Amino acid sequence: MNRDQFWSLIAEARVGLAEPSADNVAESASAVLVRRPAAEIVRAAQPLWELMAESYRAELWAAAYLINGGASDDGFEYFRGWLISQGREVFDQAVADPDALAGMPAVMAAAEKGEDLDGEPVLGIAWNAYRQKTGEQLPAEAFTINYPPITFGWDFEDTEEMRRHLPRLSHLYLE
């Protein structure tokens, strides 16, 4: 499975969901995958983790920090799982310009309600489908993770720096 096919899987998983929450998208994507051969399920893990590596960026981490009121290593992974569950267009836009998340209805609603955006179950789409299909764990060699080095150029606790780097999100979360 390549990235285009993975994004098609996410799009298919989102179709017909009354509430396309990350949890629902993850469950739906696993249900779609489980109908496919086990080898294809295994191949679905790599593009997911390639997207996780692609989105491993300091400015996006800062956006997650603002949106979720903090973001540990795990918290940033779960945030990126949520981001993947939103689909290719949202993902690509957020990676290119994390501040653009401020214009997303889901982000605006989360800001208003004080909710976190978390998609931990998205990280287990292939694992859950494979387990359901075979009764076994996803093979360890199913994917590799190659995160790029990351440099944090400012302290996320510094509100002036956050306002400078992420003005729209800061307006939602720091005002």
N, CA and C atoms as a LAMMPS dump frame, in Angstrom:
ITEM: TIMESTEP
0
ITEM: NUMBER OF ATOMS
525
ITEM: BOX BOUNDS ff ff ff
-5.0000000000000000e+02 5.0000000000000000e+02
-5.0000000000000000e+02 5.0000000000000000e+02
-5.0000000000000000e+02 5.0000000000000000e+02
ITEM: ATOMS id mol type element x y z
1 1 1 N 0.855 -1.176 0
2 1 2 C 0 0 0
3 1 3 C 0.9 1.238 0
4 2 1 N 0.628 2.152 -0.887
5 2 2 C 1.393 3.391 -0.925
6 2 3 C 0.592 4.509 -0.248
7 3 1 N 1.152 5.715 -0.231
8 3 2 C 0.476 6.824 0.448
9 3 3 C -0.877 7.158 -0.178
10 4 1 N -0.93 7.173 -1.501
11 4 2 C -2.207 7.478 -2.152
12 4 3 C -3.27 6.47 -1.744
13 5 1 N -2.904 5.201 -1.704
14 5 2 C -3.851 4.157 -1.291
15 5 3 C -4.225 4.312 0.184
16 6 1 N -3.257 4.696 0.998
17 6 2 C -3.559 4.922 2.412
18 6 3 C -4.549 6.073 2.564
19 7 1 N -4.307 7.165 1.823
20 7 2 C -5.237 8.295 1.908
21 7 3 C -6.617 7.902 1.389
22 8 1 N -6.672 7.036 0.4
23 8 2 C -7.966 6.531 -0.084
24 8 3 C -8.664 5.732 1.014
25 9 1 N -7.889 4.97 1.772
26 9 2 C -8.441 4.218 2.901
27 9 3 C -9.061 5.167 3.925
28 10 1 N -8.35 6.24 4.257
29 10 2 C -8.879 7.209 5.224
30 10 3 C -10.143 7.867 4.673
31 11 1 N -10.123 8.232 3.392
32 11 2 C -11.314 8.853 2.778
33 11 3 C -12.492 7.883 2.81
34 12 1 N -12.245 6.621 2.475
35 12 2 C -13.313 5.611 2.511
36 12 3 C -13.835 5.427 3.929
37 13 1 N -12.938 5.453 4.905
38 13 2 C -13.338 5.276 6.304
39 13 3 C -14.218 6.429 6.787
40 14 1 N -14.003 7.62 6.245
41 14 2 C -14.761 8.796 6.669
42 14 3 C -16.155 8.859 6.059
43 15 1 N -16.333 8.18 4.917
44 15 2 C -17.624 8.23 4.215
45 15 3 C -18.718 7.626 5.089
46 16 1 N -19.784 8.352 5.221
47 16 2 C -20.953 7.836 5.93
48 16 3 C -20.891 7.942 7.441
49 17 1 N -19.796 8.463 7.988
50 17 2 C -19.738 8.615 9.444
51 17 3 C -20.543 9.849 9.851
52 18 1 N -21.496 9.654 10.729
53 18 2 C -22.286 10.782 11.218
54 18 3 C -21.38 11.759 11.964
55 19 1 N -20.44 11.219 12.714
56 19 2 C -19.457 12.032 13.426
57 19 3 C -18.08 11.496 13.085
58 20 1 N -17.332 12.205 12.214
59 20 2 C -16.018 11.704 11.809
60 20 3 C -14.918 12.002 12.83
61 21 1 N -15.147 11.572 14.073
62 21 2 C -14.118 11.74 15.101
63 21 3 C -12.945 10.82 14.768
64 22 1 N -11.798 11.092 15.342
65 22 2 C -10.626 10.251 15.102
66 22 3 C -10.908 8.805 15.504
67 23 1 N -11.59 8.602 16.614
68 23 2 C -11.92 7.248 17.061
69 23 3 C -12.78 6.528 16.023
70 24 1 N -13.79 7.224 15.515
71 24 2 C -14.686 6.614 14.528
72 24 3 C -13.972 6.336 13.209
73 25 1 N -13.118 7.255 12.79
74 25 2 C -12.359 7.051 11.55
75 25 3 C -11.423 5.854 11.715
76 26 1 N -10.756 5.756 12.849
77 26 2 C -9.844 4.631 13.093
78 26 3 C -10.603 3.304 13.068
79 27 1 N -11.743 3.261 13.73
80 27 2 C -12.545 2.034 13.756
81 27 3 C -13.026 1.669 12.354
82 28 1 N -13.482 2.654 11.619
83 28 2 C -13.966 2.421 10.265
84 28 3 C -12.833 1.986 9.339
85 29 1 N -11.668 2.621 9.447
86 29 2 C -10.522 2.245 8.603
87 29 3 C -10.076 0.823 8.895
88 30 1 N -10.059 0.435 10.155
89 30 2 C -9.702 -0.949 10.498
90 30 3 C -10.724 -1.924 9.931
91 31 1 N -12.003 -1.549 9.966
92 31 2 C -13.06 -2.41 9.414
93 31 3 C -12.91 -2.564 7.902
94 32 1 N -12.508 -1.501 7.224
95 32 2 C -12.265 -1.586 5.778
96 32 3 C -11.066 -2.497 5.523
97 33 1 N -9.995 -2.304 6.281
98 33 2 C -8.777 -3.096 6.083
99 33 3 C -8.984 -4.572 6.368
100 34 1 N -9.767 -4.902 7.363
101 34 2 C -9.927 -6.303 7.747
102 34 3 C -10.559 -7.132 6.629
103 35 1 N -11.218 -6.483 5.691
104 35 2 C -11.818 -7.193 4.56
105 35 3 C -10.792 -7.496 3.468
106 36 1 N -9.583 -7.001 3.644
107 36 2 C -8.524 -7.179 2.656
108 36 3 C -7.572 -8.288 3.095
109 37 1 N -6.733 -8.77 2.18
110 37 2 C -5.767 -9.812 2.555
111 37 3 C -4.815 -9.334 3.655
112 38 1 N -4.374 -10.258 4.475
113 38 2 C -3.484 -9.933 5.596
114 38 3 C -2.23 -9.207 5.128
115 39 1 N -1.676 -9.595 3.993
116 39 2 C -0.46 -8.945 3.49
117 39 3 C -0.71 -7.469 3.184
118 40 1 N -1.886 -7.144 2.709
119 40 2 C -2.211 -5.744 2.431
120 40 3 C -2.372 -4.955 3.734
121 41 1 N -2.915 -5.59 4.737
122 41 2 C -3.042 -4.943 6.048
123 41 3 C -1.655 -4.599 6.573
124 42 1 N -0.727 -5.536 6.457
125 42 2 C 0.644 -5.293 6.903
126 42 3 C 1.23 -4.093 6.168
127 43 1 N 0.999 -4.026 4.861
128 43 2 C 1.549 -2.928 4.057
129 43 3 C 0.906 -1.576 4.375
130 44 1 N -0.217 -1.554 5.053
131 44 2 C -0.878 -0.288 5.411
132 44 3 C -0.151 0.434 6.535
133 45 1 N 0.659 -0.257 7.293
134 45 2 C 1.339 0.379 8.43
135 45 3 C 2.418 1.363 7.984
136 46 1 N 3.171 1.05 6.949
137 46 2 C 4.299 1.908 6.564
138 46 3 C 3.877 3.314 6.142
139 47 1 N 2.885 3.463 5.264
140 47 2 C 2.529 4.841 4.898
141 47 3 C 2.017 5.664 6.083
142 48 1 N 1.351 5.027 7.032
143 48 2 C 0.916 5.748 8.231
144 48 3 C 2.121 6.342 8.947
145 49 1 N 3.151 5.532 9.153
146 49 2 C 4.312 6.008 9.904
147 49 3 C 5.173 6.955 9.079
148 50 1 N 5.09 6.864 7.767
149 50 2 C 5.757 7.875 6.933
150 50 3 C 5.079 9.234 7.114
151 51 1 N 3.758 9.233 7.21
152 51 2 C 3.025 10.479 7.463
153 51 3 C 3.341 11.017 8.852
154 52 1 N 3.49 10.125 9.801
155 52 2 C 3.858 10.565 11.145
156 52 3 C 5.231 11.233 11.125
157 53 1 N 6.161 10.679 10.368
158 53 2 C 7.503 11.279 10.261
159 53 3 C 7.446 12.606 9.511
160 54 1 N 6.664 12.659 8.45
161 54 2 C 6.537 13.895 7.675
162 54 3 C 5.99 15.037 8.525
163 55 1 N 5.109 14.71 9.442
164 55 2 C 4.473 15.737 10.271
165 55 3 C 5.23 16.006 11.575
166 56 1 N 6.385 15.41 11.732
167 56 2 C 7.203 15.602 12.933
168 56 3 C 7.991 16.898 12.781
169 57 1 N 7.315 18.013 13.055
170 57 2 C 7.876 19.349 12.85
171 57 3 C 7.607 20.227 14.072
172 58 1 N 8.565 21.073 14.361
173 58 2 C 8.478 21.916 15.563
174 58 3 C 7.255 22.824 15.546
175 59 1 N 6.972 23.469 14.42
176 59 2 C 5.819 24.394 14.397
177 59 3 C 4.499 23.647 14.563
178 60 1 N 4.418 22.443 14.023
179 60 2 C 3.201 21.649 14.214
180 60 3 C 3.101 21.195 15.67
181 61 1 N 4.233 20.873 16.276
182 61 2 C 4.242 20.51 17.698
183 61 3 C 3.765 21.707 18.527
184 62 1 N 4.21 22.9 18.156
185 62 2 C 3.753 24.104 18.861
186 62 3 C 2.248 24.273 18.716
187 63 1 N 1.723 23.991 17.518
188 63 2 C 0.27 24.079 17.31
189 63 3 C -0.452 23.077 18.208
190 64 1 N 0.056 21.857 18.282
191 64 2 C -0.543 20.842 19.163
192 64 3 C -0.478 21.298 20.619
193 65 1 N 0.623 21.929 20.972
194 65 2 C 0.808 22.425 22.335
195 65 3 C -0.264 23.468 22.678
196 66 1 N -0.517 24.376 21.763
197 66 2 C -1.561 25.385 21.987
198 66 3 C -2.946 24.747 22.051
199 67 1 N -3.237 23.917 21.067
200 67 2 C -4.57 23.332 20.938
201 67 3 C -4.915 22.436 22.119
202 68 1 N -3.949 21.645 22.558
203 68 2 C -4.227 20.681 23.618
204 68 3 C -3.742 21.115 24.998
205 69 1 N -3.302 22.348 25.117
206 69 2 C -2.855 22.824 26.421
207 69 3 C -1.599 22.122 26.896
208 70 1 N -0.75 21.743 25.953
209 70 2 C 0.481 21.01 26.221
210 70 3 C 0.55 19.818 25.285
211 71 1 N 1.764 19.33 25.049
212 71 2 C 1.917 18.174 24.161
213 71 3 C 3.228 17.467 24.459
214 72 1 N 3.137 16.371 25.194
215 72 2 C 4.293 15.517 25.443
216 72 3 C 4.646 14.802 24.136
217 73 1 N 5.672 13.987 24.14
218 73 2 C 6 13.185 22.959
219 73 3 C 4.79 12.369 22.516
220 74 1 N 4.196 11.651 23.461
221 74 2 C 3.021 10.836 23.14
222 74 3 C 1.856 11.714 22.711
223 75 1 N 1.665 12.826 23.419
224 75 2 C 0.574 13.73 23.084
225 75 3 C 0.698 14.265 21.669
226 76 1 N 1.918 14.549 21.238
227 76 2 C 2.139 15.027 19.875
228 76 3 C 1.859 13.909 18.878
229 77 1 N 2.207 12.675 19.2
230 77 2 C 1.866 11.55 18.32
231 77 3 C 0.351 11.417 18.187
232 78 1 N -0.356 11.498 19.285
233 78 2 C -1.809 11.343 19.248
234 78 3 C -2.466 12.498 18.48
235 79 1 N -1.909 13.696 18.625
236 79 2 C -2.415 14.832 17.87
237 79 3 C -2.238 14.578 16.367
238 80 1 N -1.084 14.073 15.968
239 80 2 C -0.857 13.795 14.553
240 80 3 C -1.737 12.65 14.068
241 81 1 N -2.077 11.714 14.942
242 81 2 C -3.064 10.695 14.588
243 81 3 C -4.405 11.343 14.286
244 82 1 N -4.789 12.301 15.128
245 82 2 C -6.034 13.042 14.869
246 82 3 C -5.945 13.75 13.526
247 83 1 N -4.821 14.379 13.275
248 83 2 C -4.635 15.123 12.029
249 83 3 C -4.781 14.201 10.819
250 84 1 N -4.208 13.018 10.87
251 84 2 C -4.339 12.049 9.778
252 84 3 C -5.803 11.659 9.592
253 85 1 N -6.526 11.522 10.681
254 85 2 C -7.942 11.128 10.593
255 85 3 C -8.792 12.182 9.888
256 86 1 N -8.283 13.403 9.785
257 86 2 C -9.03 14.482 9.134
258 86 3 C -8.937 14.413 7.614
259 87 1 N -8.027 13.604 7.106
260 87 2 C -7.897 13.436 5.666
261 87 3 C -6.707 14.17 5.081
262 88 1 N -6.43 13.845 3.847
263 88 2 C -5.225 14.319 3.163
264 88 3 C -5.152 15.845 3.042
265 89 1 N -6.236 16.467 2.646
266 89 2 C -6.212 17.918 2.424
267 89 3 C -5.886 18.664 3.715
268 90 1 N -6.543 18.299 4.79
269 90 2 C -6.302 18.948 6.078
270 90 3 C -4.872 18.671 6.545
271 91 1 N -4.441 17.417 6.421
272 91 2 C -3.088 17.041 6.824
273 91 3 C -2.052 17.866 6.066
274 92 1 N -2.152 17.868 4.733
275 92 2 C -1.172 18.592 3.919
276 92 3 C -1.147 20.073 4.261
277 93 1 N -2.315 20.659 4.448
278 93 2 C -2.39 22.082 4.782
279 93 3 C -1.75 22.354 6.139
280 94 1 N -2.015 21.504 7.122
281 94 2 C -1.472 21.711 8.465
282 94 3 C 0.04 21.523 8.501
283 95 1 N 0.545 20.569 7.75
284 95 2 C 1.991 20.364 7.715
285 95 3 C 2.67 21.563 7.052
286 96 1 N 2.06 22.073 5.999
287 96 2 C 2.627 23.225 5.299
288 96 3 C 2.508 24.513 6.117
289 97 1 N 1.396 24.659 6.841
290 97 2 C 1.134 25.885 7.608
291 97 3 C 0.314 25.534 8.844
292 98 1 N 0.987 25.153 9.942
293 98 2 C 0.249 24.746 11.145
294 98 3 C -0.756 25.788 11.646
295 99 1 N -0.473 27.057 11.422
296 99 2 C -1.389 28.104 11.886
297 99 3 C -2.724 28.053 11.147
298 100 1 N -2.746 27.432 9.965
299 100 2 C -3.988 27.305 9.197
300 100 3 C -5.02 26.458 9.939
301 101 1 N -4.576 25.652 10.897
302 101 2 C -5.524 24.855 11.689
303 101 3 C -6.561 25.736 12.378
304 102 1 N -6.21 26.987 12.638
305 102 2 C -7.132 27.901 13.318
306 102 3 C -8.42 28.103 12.534
307 103 1 N -8.399 27.884 11.234
308 103 2 C -9.593 28.051 10.412
309 103 3 C -10.432 26.802 10.277
310 104 1 N -9.992 25.707 10.86
311 104 2 C -10.752 24.459 10.788
312 104 3 C -11.908 24.459 11.78
313 105 1 N -13.102 24.098 11.327
314 105 2 C -14.235 24.038 12.26
315 105 3 C -13.971 23.148 13.48
316 106 1 N -13.314 22.014 13.292
317 106 2 C -13.052 21.111 14.426
318 106 3 C -12.133 21.768 15.451
319 107 1 N -11.171 22.53 14.984
320 107 2 C -10.248 23.209 15.894
321 107 3 C -10.965 24.357 16.596
322 108 1 N -11.764 25.106 15.858
323 108 2 C -12.52 26.211 16.478
324 108 3 C -13.485 25.673 17.533
325 109 1 N -14.15 24.561 17.23
326 109 2 C -15.079 23.962 18.197
327 109 3 C -14.331 23.454 19.419
328 110 1 N -13.17 22.849 19.213
329 110 2 C -12.375 22.357 20.341
330 110 3 C -11.922 23.511 21.217
331 111 1 N -11.548 24.624 20.592
332 111 2 C -11.13 25.801 21.362
333 111 3 C -12.288 26.328 22.208
334 112 1 N -13.451 26.385 21.616
335 112 2 C -14.624 26.896 22.318
336 112 3 C -15.015 26.002 23.492
337 113 1 N -14.909 24.689 23.301
338 113 2 C -15.318 23.737 24.339
339 113 3 C -14.185 23.363 25.297
340 114 1 N -12.952 23.763 24.962
341 114 2 C -11.815 23.382 25.793
342 114 3 C -11.461 21.917 25.667
343 115 1 N -11.693 21.349 24.5
344 115 2 C -11.422 19.922 24.26
345 115 3 C -10.07 19.73 23.588
346 116 1 N -9.46 18.586 23.87
347 116 2 C -8.225 18.194 23.205
348 116 3 C -8.543 17.494 21.891
349 117 1 N -7.6 17.558 20.972
350 117 2 C -7.713 16.833 19.704
351 117 3 C -6.697 15.7 19.75
352 118 1 N -7.214 14.493 19.881
353 118 2 C -6.398 13.319 20.134
354 118 3 C -6.865 12.2 19.219
355 119 1 N -5.933 11.542 18.561
356 119 2 C -6.282 10.438 17.67
357 119 3 C -5.425 9.22 17.899
358 120 1 N -5.192 8.873 19.151
359 120 2 C -4.362 7.701 19.454
360 120 3 C -4.817 6.455 18.702
361 121 1 N -6.123 6.162 18.598
362 121 2 C -6.539 4.938 17.909
363 121 3 C -6.125 4.891 16.428
364 122 1 N -5.892 6.032 15.817
365 122 2 C -5.483 6.063 14.408
366 122 3 C -4.135 5.359 14.236
367 123 1 N -3.281 5.464 15.242
368 123 2 C -1.959 4.851 15.16
369 123 3 C -2.033 3.326 15.121
370 124 1 N -3.163 2.767 15.525
371 124 2 C -3.326 1.316 15.563
372 124 3 C -4.217 0.75 14.477
373 125 1 N -4.503 1.518 13.431
374 125 2 C -5.411 1.044 12.378
375 125 3 C -4.977 -0.308 11.826
376 126 1 N -3.739 -0.404 11.363
377 126 2 C -3.262 -1.663 10.765
378 126 3 C -3.135 -2.751 11.83
379 127 1 N -2.64 -2.371 12.999
380 127 2 C -2.457 -3.341 14.079
381 127 3 C -3.793 -3.991 14.439
382 128 1 N -4.823 -3.172 14.615
383 128 2 C -6.139 -3.7 14.996
384 128 3 C -6.746 -4.564 13.891
385 129 1 N -6.613 -4.127 12.652
386 129 2 C -7.16 -4.911 11.543
387 129 3 C -6.436 -6.245 11.421
388 130 1 N -5.137 -6.229 11.554
389 130 2 C -4.358 -7.473 11.44
390 130 3 C -4.706 -8.432 12.574
391 131 1 N -4.814 -7.897 13.761
392 131 2 C -5.171 -8.729 14.928
393 131 3 C -6.55 -9.357 14.733
394 132 1 N -7.493 -8.56 14.24
395 132 2 C -8.84 -9.078 14.01
396 132 3 C -8.838 -10.128 12.895
397 133 1 N -8.059 -9.906 11.856
398 133 2 C -8.021 -10.806 10.7
399 133 3 C -7.324 -12.118 11.039
400 134 1 N -6.185 -12.04 11.76
401 134 2 C -5.33 -13.216 11.948
402 134 3 C -5.282 -13.746 13.377
403 135 1 N -5.694 -12.92 14.334
404 135 2 C -5.561 -13.298 15.735
405 135 3 C -4.136 -13.122 16.24
406 136 1 N -3.273 -12.577 15.402
407 136 2 C -1.862 -12.38 15.762
408 136 3 C -1.521 -10.895 15.77
409 137 1 N -0.357 -10.588 16.332
410 137 2 C 0.121 -9.211 16.322
411 137 3 C 0.721 -8.881 14.965
412 138 1 N 0.636 -7.628 14.602
413 138 2 C 1.25 -7.131 13.376
414 138 3 C 2.747 -7.435 13.446
415 139 1 N 3.33 -8.006 12.391
416 139 2 C 4.765 -8.313 12.424
417 139 3 C 5.608 -7.065 12.705
418 140 1 N 6.635 -7.245 13.485
419 140 2 C 7.501 -6.126 13.87
420 140 3 C 8.125 -5.441 12.664
421 141 1 N 8.374 -6.183 11.615
422 141 2 C 9.007 -5.613 10.417
423 141 3 C 8.003 -4.94 9.477
424 142 1 N 6.766 -4.773 9.908
425 142 2 C 5.721 -4.182 9.065
426 142 3 C 6.028 -2.732 8.707
427 143 1 N 6.765 -2.043 9.564
428 143 2 C 7.052 -0.636 9.289
429 143 3 C 8.319 -0.213 10.007
430 144 1 N 8.881 0.855 9.502
431 144 2 C 9.996 1.508 10.175
432 144 3 C 9.593 2.965 10.388
433 145 1 N 10.171 3.553 11.404
434 145 2 C 9.899 4.95 11.708
435 145 3 C 11.22 5.699 11.606
436 146 1 N 11.261 6.678 10.76
437 146 2 C 12.468 7.484 10.575
438 146 3 C 12.135 8.948 10.789
439 147 1 N 12.044 9.332 12.064
440 147 2 C 11.758 10.723 12.363
441 147 3 C 12.973 11.579 12.026
442 148 1 N 12.739 12.723 11.401
443 148 2 C 13.855 13.629 11.129
444 148 3 C 14.282 14.323 12.421
445 149 1 N 15.487 14.877 12.439
446 149 2 C 15.867 15.672 13.616
447 149 3 C 14.933 16.877 13.719
448 150 1 N 14.684 17.289 14.928
449 150 2 C 13.789 18.426 15.133
450 150 3 C 14.497 19.437 16.025
451 151 1 N 14.359 20.691 15.655
452 151 2 C 14.957 21.78 16.43
453 151 3 C 13.834 22.719 16.856
454 152 1 N 13.776 22.952 18.14
455 152 2 C 12.769 23.865 18.67
456 152 3 C 13.399 25.254 18.737
457 153 1 N 12.83 26.179 18.009
458 153 2 C 13.411 27.512 17.926
459 153 3 C 12.927 28.467 19
460 154 1 N 11.98 28.014 19.817
461 154 2 C 11.468 28.886 20.862
462 154 3 C 10.784 28.048 21.927
463 155 1 N 10.557 28.682 23.073
464 155 2 C 9.903 28.04 24.209
465 155 3 C 8.391 28.144 24.01
466 156 1 N 7.714 27.01 23.986
467 156 2 C 6.27 27.009 23.771
468 156 3 C 5.512 27.674 24.912
469 157 1 N 6.162 27.862 26.026
470 157 2 C 5.543 28.569 27.158
471 157 3 C 5.627 30.082 26.995
472 158 1 N 6.419 30.551 26.045
473 158 2 C 6.587 31.984 25.8
474 158 3 C 5.439 32.451 24.908
475 159 1 N 4.435 33.086 25.511
476 159 2 C 3.233 33.461 24.761
477 159 3 C 3.526 34.452 23.639
478 160 1 N 4.495 35.328 23.828
479 160 2 C 4.829 36.277 22.761
480 160 3 C 5.413 35.547 21.553
481 161 1 N 6.255 34.559 21.797
482 161 2 C 6.814 33.765 20.698
483 161 3 C 5.713 32.95 20.004
484 162 1 N 4.814 32.404 20.789
485 162 2 C 3.706 31.647 20.194
486 162 3 C 2.855 32.577 19.332
487 163 1 N 2.593 33.762 19.821
488 163 2 C 1.81 34.728 19.033
489 163 3 C 2.535 35.106 17.738
490 164 1 N 3.839 35.182 17.804
491 164 2 C 4.617 35.546 16.618
492 164 3 C 4.624 34.41 15.597
493 165 1 N 4.771 33.179 16.06
494 165 2 C 4.865 32.027 15.157
495 165 3 C 3.502 31.505 14.708
496 166 1 N 2.532 31.551 15.592
497 166 2 C 1.199 31 15.314
498 166 3 C 0.132 32.018 15.7
499 167 1 N 0.042 33.122 14.966
500 167 2 C -0.87 34.201 15.387
501 167 3 C -2.339 33.805 15.411
502 168 1 N -2.81 33.064 14.433
503 168 2 C -4.239 32.708 14.395
504 168 3 C -4.594 31.731 15.506
505 169 1 N -3.768 30.714 15.7
506 169 2 C -4.032 29.768 16.789
507 169 3 C -3.886 30.463 18.145
508 170 1 N -2.926 31.354 18.267
509 170 2 C -2.762 32.09 19.521
510 170 3 C -3.994 32.922 19.829
511 171 1 N -4.587 33.49 18.784
512 171 2 C -5.802 34.268 18.988
513 171 3 C -6.931 33.388 19.537
514 172 1 N -7.013 32.148 19.048
515 172 2 C -8.042 31.224 19.542
516 172 3 C -7.776 30.75 20.965
517 173 1 N -6.495 30.479 21.266
518 173 2 C -6.164 29.795 22.503
519 173 3 C -5.525 30.639 23.589
520 174 1 N -5.025 31.815 23.238
521 174 2 C -4.339 32.625 24.253
522 174 3 C -5.095 33.908 24.593
523 175 1 N -6.16 34.19 23.9
524 175 2 C -6.901 35.447 24.156
525 175 3 C -7.892 35.249 25.27
